[in-house]
Amino acid sequence: MSEIDAARLEALAKRVAGDVGGAMGILLLRIGEQTGLFTSLAKGSATSVQLADRAGLAERYVREWAAAMAAAEYIDYDPASAAFSLSPEQEQVFACETSPAYSPPFGDLLVALAHDEPMITQAFRTGEGIPWGAHNGCLFCCTERRTGQTVVPQLIKAWLPRVTGALPSVPKIADIGCGRGRAVMAIGEAFPQAQVYGFDLHQPSIDHARQGAAEAGLGNVHFIAGPAEHATESGFDLALIIDALHDMGDPVGVAANVRKILKPGGRFLLIEPFAADRLEDNITPYGRFAYAVSTCVCTPAALSQPGRNALGAQAGYARLEQVLIDAGYSQITAVQNEGYNIVIEAVA
């Protein structure tokens, strides 16, 4: 048996303890959003009594919550006045829902995966997959909200303008694996001349998307439950898959079917979570998060589908490019390979 380095052992044990505190903190983060504590604190410095009164909550719970948030350095504490406050940076992360850095949606993710842990553990034993729709509903909320934060703004302002110049004046656009339709509705609103179709296998997500589109009065947006390759619609000028190809059991087959529903010369915009091509280059804070989600959600989803070829959420540019080559695309261009996203344009 190898000799144990006491200092390394202690450091690792402390890291685990810190991670437990961090996980608990994310749950309290979600509670802070659900109860309006962060938005109440954003109105100005407050003691626990003042904050509880402002939010209409029980002070003793608020006092303990605020102490935990201060210990996590999520909010500031002034011992002289016994008051809590948010710095401008903290406000962006915890109280400003339009900020790309807004973090409470991660609480939805943690709640969903904690609920689903027995199902995920059993999948380790059987090797069977877990369909997307089998997960707790908080997962769908988190995905929709995070898509709105990290993908939609760049999609509308940067990525789509790059390709729309090559499209007809009234383009026909498909978003495959659209989930609850956040990106589809954003495209429909930004490009009112376009006809935008969202496809997803999960009927409850499609129902949610249809309701959202109706409430927004988006008559140019259409949602269809089922895979795009089985749809009667075809002749698309542009197709997108946003953070979903790695969830599919046959990525090459899906990409090839996308090519079939595109017009000749049509564009395919593939958007995936950022990752380096090698595991050793993904041993980072973001890689740690992405591999964990991939283990619990993305890989099981792919293993639940025909093909069972699970790319995982950290596939990297080289593997994604190879998928497109194997699917028959000849013109493949890197639009972005940094930040949170890999974006690739391919021509049918």
C-alpha positions as CSV (number, residue, x, y, z in Angstrom):
1,M,0.0,0.0,0.0
2,S,1.4,3.4,-1.0
3,E,2.3,5.8,1.8
4,I,-0.4,8.4,2.4
5,D,0.6,12.1,2.1
6,A,-1.2,13.6,5.1
7,A,-1.2,17.1,3.6
8,R,-2.8,16.0,0.4
9,L,-5.3,13.9,2.2
10,E,-6.3,16.8,4.4
11,A,-6.5,19.1,1.3
12,L,-8.8,16.7,-0.5
13,A,-11.0,16.2,2.5
14,K,-11.3,20.0,2.9
15,R,-12.2,20.3,-0.8
16,V,-15.0,17.7,-0.5
17,A,-16.3,19.5,2.6
18,G,-16.2,22.8,0.6
19,D,-18.1,21.1,-2.3
20,V,-20.8,19.9,0.1
21,G,-21.2,23.5,1.4
22,G,-21.3,24.7,-2.2
23,A,-24.0,22.3,-3.2
24,M,-26.1,23.3,-0.1
25,G,-25.4,26.9,-1.1
26,I,-26.9,26.4,-4.5
27,L,-30.1,25.0,-2.9
28,L,-30.2,28.2,-0.7
29,L,-29.6,30.2,-3.9
30,R,-32.7,28.7,-5.4
31,I,-34.7,29.4,-2.2
32,G,-33.4,33.0,-2.4
33,E,-34.8,33.3,-5.9
34,Q,-38.1,31.5,-5.1
35,T,-38.8,33.7,-2.1
36,G,-37.6,37.0,-3.7
37,L,-34.8,37.5,-1.1
38,F,-32.2,38.5,-3.7
39,T,-34.4,41.0,-5.5
40,S,-35.5,42.4,-2.1
41,L,-31.9,42.8,-1.0
42,A,-31.1,44.5,-4.4
43,K,-33.3,47.4,-3.2
44,G,-30.8,48.3,-0.6
45,S,-28.8,47.3,2.5
46,A,-30.9,45.6,5.2
47,T,-30.7,43.8,8.5
48,S,-32.3,40.4,8.6
49,V,-35.4,42.0,10.2
50,Q,-35.6,44.6,7.5
51,L,-35.0,42.1,4.8
52,A,-37.7,39.7,6.1
53,D,-40.1,42.5,6.4
54,R,-39.3,43.7,2.8
55,A,-39.8,40.1,1.4
56,G,-42.7,39.2,3.6
57,L,-40.9,36.2,5.2
58,A,-40.2,34.8,8.6
59,E,-37.2,36.6,10.1
60,R,-35.5,33.7,11.8
61,Y,-35.3,31.8,8.5
62,V,-34.1,34.9,6.7
63,R,-31.4,35.5,9.3
64,E,-29.9,32.0,8.9
65,W,-30.2,32.2,5.1
66,A,-28.4,35.6,5.0
67,A,-25.7,34.2,7.3
68,A,-25.1,31.3,4.9
69,M,-25.0,33.6,1.9
70,A,-22.6,35.9,3.6
71,A,-20.4,32.9,4.5
72,A,-20.4,31.9,0.9
73,E,-19.5,35.5,-0.1
74,Y,-22.6,35.6,-2.2
75,I,-23.8,38.7,-0.3
76,D,-21.9,41.2,1.8
77,Y,-22.2,41.7,5.6
78,D,-21.3,44.8,7.6
79,P,-20.7,43.8,11.3
80,A,-21.1,47.4,12.5
81,S,-24.7,47.7,11.3
82,A,-25.5,44.0,11.2
83,A,-26.7,44.7,7.6
84,F,-26.5,42.6,4.5
85,S,-26.1,44.0,0.9
86,L,-25.4,43.2,-2.7
87,S,-22.4,44.6,-4.5
88,P,-23.0,45.5,-8.2
89,E,-21.3,42.3,-9.3
90,Q,-23.4,40.2,-6.8
91,E,-26.5,41.8,-8.1
92,Q,-25.7,40.7,-11.7
93,V,-25.2,37.1,-10.6
94,F,-28.0,36.8,-8.1
95,A,-30.7,39.5,-8.7
96,C,-30.6,40.4,-12.4
97,E,-32.4,37.8,-14.5
98,T,-31.4,39.3,-17.8
99,S,-27.7,39.1,-17.0
100,P,-25.7,36.3,-18.7
101,A,-24.1,35.6,-15.3
102,Y,-27.4,35.1,-13.5
103,S,-27.0,31.9,-11.5
104,P,-30.2,30.8,-9.7
105,P,-31.2,28.5,-12.6
106,F,-28.4,26.2,-11.5
107,G,-30.6,25.5,-8.4
108,D,-33.2,24.0,-10.7
109,L,-30.6,21.7,-12.1
110,L,-29.4,20.5,-8.7
111,V,-33.0,19.9,-7.5
112,A,-33.7,17.8,-10.6
113,L,-30.6,15.7,-10.4
114,A,-31.0,15.1,-6.7
115,H,-34.6,13.9,-7.3
116,D,-33.4,11.6,-10.2
117,E,-30.3,10.2,-8.4
118,P,-31.8,6.7,-7.8
119,M,-32.8,6.4,-11.5
120,I,-29.3,7.5,-12.5
121,T,-27.6,5.1,-10.1
122,Q,-29.7,2.2,-11.5
123,A,-28.6,3.1,-15.0
124,F,-25.0,2.6,-14.0
125,R,-25.9,-1.0,-13.0
126,T,-27.9,-1.8,-16.1
127,G,-26.2,0.2,-18.8
128,E,-29.6,1.3,-20.0
129,G,-30.3,4.9,-21.0
130,I,-32.6,7.5,-19.5
131,P,-34.9,9.4,-21.9
132,W,-34.9,13.1,-21.6
133,G,-38.5,13.2,-20.6
134,A,-38.0,10.8,-17.7
135,H,-36.2,13.5,-15.7
136,N,-37.7,15.8,-13.1
137,G,-39.3,18.9,-14.6
138,C,-36.9,21.3,-13.0
139,L,-34.3,20.1,-15.5
140,F,-36.4,21.5,-18.4
141,C,-36.8,24.8,-16.6
142,C,-33.1,25.1,-16.1
143,T,-32.3,24.2,-19.7
144,E,-34.8,26.8,-21.0
145,R,-33.5,29.5,-18.8
146,R,-29.8,28.8,-19.5
147,T,-30.4,28.7,-23.2
148,G,-32.0,32.1,-22.9
149,Q,-28.9,33.4,-21.1
150,T,-25.9,31.8,-22.8
151,V,-27.1,31.0,-26.4
152,V,-30.1,33.2,-27.5
153,P,-28.4,36.6,-27.3
154,Q,-25.4,35.5,-29.4
155,L,-27.6,33.5,-31.7
156,I,-29.7,36.6,-32.6
157,K,-26.9,39.2,-32.6
158,A,-23.9,37.3,-34.0
159,W,-24.4,33.8,-35.3
160,L,-27.7,34.1,-37.3
161,P,-26.7,37.4,-39.1
162,R,-23.6,35.5,-40.3
163,V,-25.8,33.0,-42.3
164,T,-29.0,34.9,-43.0
165,G,-27.3,36.9,-45.8
166,A,-27.2,33.6,-47.7
167,L,-30.9,32.9,-47.2
168,P,-33.9,33.9,-49.2
169,S,-36.0,36.9,-48.1
170,V,-38.6,34.6,-46.5
171,P,-36.5,31.8,-45.0
172,K,-37.8,28.6,-43.6
173,I,-35.9,27.7,-40.5
174,A,-35.9,24.5,-38.3
175,D,-34.7,24.1,-34.7
176,I,-34.2,20.4,-34.0
177,G,-34.3,19.4,-30.4
178,C,-35.9,22.8,-29.5
179,G,-37.0,21.9,-26.0
180,R,-39.4,24.5,-24.6
181,G,-38.9,26.7,-27.6
182,R,-36.9,29.6,-26.2
183,A,-34.6,29.9,-29.2
184,V,-37.4,29.3,-31.7
185,M,-39.5,32.2,-30.3
186,A,-36.5,34.5,-30.2
187,I,-35.8,33.7,-33.9
188,G,-39.4,34.2,-34.8
189,E,-39.5,37.6,-33.1
190,A,-36.2,38.8,-34.5
191,F,-37.0,37.6,-38.0
192,P,-40.7,38.2,-38.5
193,Q,-40.4,37.4,-42.2
194,A,-39.2,33.9,-41.5
195,Q,-41.3,30.7,-40.9
196,V,-39.7,29.0,-37.9
197,Y,-40.4,25.4,-36.9
198,G,-39.3,23.7,-33.6
199,F,-39.1,20.0,-33.4
200,D,-38.7,18.0,-30.2
201,L,-39.5,14.5,-29.0
202,H,-40.8,15.6,-25.6
203,Q,-44.5,16.4,-25.9
204,P,-44.8,18.4,-22.7
205,S,-42.0,20.7,-23.8
206,I,-43.8,21.2,-27.2
207,D,-47.0,22.0,-25.3
208,H,-45.2,24.6,-23.2
209,A,-43.6,26.1,-26.3
210,R,-46.9,26.3,-28.2
211,Q,-48.5,28.1,-25.2
212,G,-45.6,30.6,-25.0
213,A,-45.8,31.3,-28.8
214,A,-49.5,31.9,-28.6
215,E,-49.2,34.2,-25.6
216,A,-46.5,36.2,-27.5
217,G,-48.6,36.4,-30.7
218,L,-46.0,34.7,-32.8
219,G,-47.9,33.5,-35.9
220,N,-44.7,32.6,-37.8
221,V,-43.6,30.0,-35.2
222,H,-44.7,26.4,-35.3
223,F,-43.9,23.5,-33.0
224,I,-44.0,19.8,-33.9
225,A,-43.6,16.9,-31.5
226,G,-41.3,14.3,-33.1
227,P,-38.0,14.1,-34.9
228,A,-37.5,16.4,-37.9
229,E,-36.7,13.5,-40.2
230,H,-40.2,12.1,-39.7
231,A,-41.9,15.5,-40.4
232,T,-43.9,16.3,-43.5
233,E,-42.1,19.6,-43.6
234,S,-39.0,19.9,-45.6
235,G,-37.2,22.4,-47.9
236,F,-35.6,24.3,-45.1
237,D,-33.1,27.1,-45.8
238,L,-31.6,26.8,-42.3
239,A,-31.5,24.2,-39.6
240,L,-30.1,24.5,-36.1
241,I,-29.3,22.0,-33.4
242,I,-28.6,23.9,-30.1
243,D,-26.9,22.0,-27.3
244,A,-28.7,18.8,-28.3
245,L,-26.8,16.7,-30.8
246,H,-24.7,15.2,-28.0
247,D,-28.0,14.0,-26.4
248,M,-28.9,12.0,-29.5
249,G,-28.2,8.3,-30.0
250,D,-27.0,8.5,-33.6
251,P,-25.3,11.9,-34.1
252,V,-24.1,11.1,-37.7
253,G,-27.6,9.8,-38.7
254,V,-29.3,12.9,-37.2
255,A,-26.9,15.2,-39.1
256,A,-27.4,13.3,-42.3
257,N,-31.2,13.6,-41.9
258,V,-30.9,17.3,-41.3
259,R,-29.1,17.5,-44.6
260,K,-32.0,15.8,-46.3
261,I,-34.6,18.3,-45.0
262,L,-32.4,21.2,-46.1
263,K,-32.6,22.7,-49.6
264,P,-29.5,22.3,-51.7
265,G,-27.1,24.8,-50.4
266,G,-29.1,25.2,-47.2
267,R,-27.2,26.0,-44.0
268,F,-26.8,23.8,-40.9
269,L,-25.8,25.7,-37.7
270,L,-24.5,23.3,-35.0
271,I,-24.2,24.8,-31.5
272,E,-22.6,22.7,-28.8
273,P,-21.2,23.3,-25.3
274,F,-17.5,24.4,-25.5
275,A,-14.9,21.7,-24.8
276,A,-11.3,21.1,-25.8
277,D,-10.6,18.0,-27.8
278,R,-8.7,16.2,-25.0
279,L,-9.9,15.2,-21.6
280,E,-6.7,16.5,-20.0
281,D,-7.5,20.0,-21.4
282,N,-11.0,19.9,-19.9
283,I,-9.9,19.4,-16.4
284,T,-11.1,22.9,-15.5
285,P,-13.9,24.3,-13.3
286,Y,-16.2,24.4,-16.3
287,G,-15.2,20.9,-17.5
288,R,-15.9,19.6,-14.0
289,F,-19.5,21.0,-14.3
290,A,-20.0,19.9,-17.9
291,Y,-18.8,16.3,-17.3
292,A,-21.1,16.0,-14.3
293,V,-24.1,17.1,-16.2
294,S,-23.1,14.8,-19.1
295,T,-22.9,11.8,-16.8
296,C,-26.3,12.4,-15.3
297,V,-28.3,13.7,-18.3
298,C,-26.7,13.8,-21.7
299,T,-25.0,10.4,-21.9
300,P,-28.1,8.6,-20.5
301,A,-30.3,10.4,-23.0
302,A,-28.1,9.3,-25.9
303,L,-28.0,5.7,-24.6
304,S,-31.8,5.6,-24.5
305,Q,-32.0,6.1,-28.2
306,P,-31.3,3.9,-31.3
307,G,-27.6,4.0,-32.1
308,R,-26.5,4.5,-28.5
309,N,-23.5,6.5,-29.7
310,A,-23.1,8.9,-26.8
311,L,-20.9,11.8,-27.7
312,G,-21.2,13.3,-24.2
313,A,-21.4,17.1,-23.6
314,Q,-17.6,17.6,-23.9
315,A,-17.2,16.2,-27.4
316,G,-14.9,19.0,-28.6
317,Y,-14.6,20.5,-32.1
318,A,-12.7,17.7,-33.8
319,R,-15.3,15.1,-33.0
320,L,-18.1,17.4,-34.0
321,E,-16.5,18.2,-37.3
322,Q,-16.0,14.5,-38.0
323,V,-19.7,13.9,-37.3
324,L,-20.5,16.5,-40.0
325,I,-18.0,15.0,-42.5
326,D,-19.4,11.5,-41.9
327,A,-22.9,12.9,-42.5
328,G,-21.9,14.1,-45.9
329,Y,-21.3,17.8,-45.4
330,S,-18.5,19.2,-47.5
331,Q,-18.3,22.9,-46.5
332,I,-17.7,23.1,-42.8
333,T,-16.6,26.3,-41.1
334,A,-15.8,27.1,-37.5
335,V,-17.9,30.1,-36.4
336,Q,-16.8,30.0,-32.7
337,N,-14.7,27.7,-30.6
338,E,-14.4,29.5,-27.3
339,G,-16.3,30.8,-24.4
340,Y,-19.4,28.7,-23.6
341,N,-20.1,27.5,-27.1
342,I,-18.7,25.7,-30.2
343,V,-20.6,26.9,-33.3
344,I,-20.1,25.3,-36.7
345,E,-21.7,26.1,-40.0
346,A,-22.1,23.4,-42.6
347,V,-23.6,23.6,-46.1
348,A,-25.8,20.9,-47.5
